[in-house]
Amino acid sequence: MRIYHLETIGSIDGLVVREEAAPVPSDGEVLVRVRASALNFRDLAIVLGKAPFPVRSGVVPVSDAAGEVEAIGPGVSALKVGDRVVSRFLPTWYGGPRTPNPETYGSDRDGWLTEYKVVRVEALSLAPQNLSFEEAASLPCAAVTAWSALLGVRAGDTVLTQGSGGVSLFALQLAKLLGARVIATTSSTRNGERLKQVGADRVVEVGGPGTLAQSLQAVTFGGEIAIVGALAEGNSGLDFMSLFMSQATLRCISVGSRVDVEAMQRAVNVHAMHPVIDSVFPFADAKAAWAHYAGRDVFGKIVIRH
């Protein structure tokens, strides 16, 4: 089988493909024939050496993938050969509070940029029936993060999304499923029209470094700001009195547990929702997917077809 390793951190050229023997599942494990994987901003940061966490030398990159069960090990009954499955970003978080420093794919645990992968059966979820492998591969990080950020949103609420990245687009789509009104911000006129097509009720064109202080000005009194990442450059300029007077809650999102994953996937199934895909690259040209992402002219998820 072909498998990519990050041999040298700091450059896309550090990604090297090798030929290795396909692994064999042991007790409680399954062998997945990986059909597609999807990139997150985290994957770009890891390859370029900008990740704020340790990365193991030679690690197999990418946390998000979809495929089908090729073989099962002894003691496996929850899945069968032929089942379509997706990875989980945090494979050992099943529910309840998250423990500090959990293992994640593509950094301290080998990821999914490979043709075959053996994992514990508990680390997988069934793929939504209405999605292709490419669409299903886009769910584990961005869609679950968006779903977790929308916790408590009800019909008639207003949700503000920022930009056109994976999490923002999933937040827009999922918020609409929940019956919310969505205001989307963007610095691109072209993306503004695309956001309206995806379902935004209103688009506001903005720009500038750091967004937390701006979000604090925009949030309704007693509302909530879900903090899901740190893509915007610059200092947040957060003012304590502005925070205090807003009575807003700031909630940090860490993707989600297995419970969150399965709740999100049920919503996707019931509403026949389809993720927004920016582009699909062949496995042999996986480095081009990173190069495209690095250009930042992206609307939706970047996917690699295995």
Buried (B, 14 or more C-beta within 10 A) or exposed (E): BBBBBBEBBEEBEBBEBEEEEBBEBEEBBBBBBBBBBBBBBBBBBBBBEEBEEEBEEEBBBBBBBBBBBBBBBEEBEEBEEEBBBBBBBBBBBEEEEEEEEBEBBBBBBBBBBBBBBBBBBBBBBBBBEBBBBBBBBBBBBBBBBBBBBBEEBEEEBBBBBBBBBBBBBBBBBBBBBBEBBBBBBBEBEEBBEBBEEBBBBBBEEEEEEBBBBBBBEBBEEEBBBBEBBEBBEEEBEEEEEEBEEBEBEBBEBBBBBBEBBBBBBEBBBEBEBBBBBBBBBEBEEBBBBBEBBEEEEBBBBBBBBB
